[in-house]
């Protein structure tokens, strides 16, 4: 079981997840979509591809670009396609 929390709310939870470079990637169906807002931010990883980001919005608090995912990853990262990972103060336990 892996769980991501921020501002006292569980924002993602799943028995199934991937771990890449120490980050837990939750499958898309494991996130609580009511806390996620897409952003225009992107970064590029040489081997995973282009990442897209979400802001987390919980109890009126916004954590900008706190979650990322690879909508179309390179072949080497196909196992995390559309899976969501976190940083910026989000607690991930497994």
Secondary structure, 3 states (H helix, E strand, C coil): CEEEEECCEEEEEECCEEEECCEEEECHHHECHHHEEEEEEEEEECCCEEEEEEEEEECCEEEEEEEEEECCCCHHHHHHECCEEECCCCEEEC
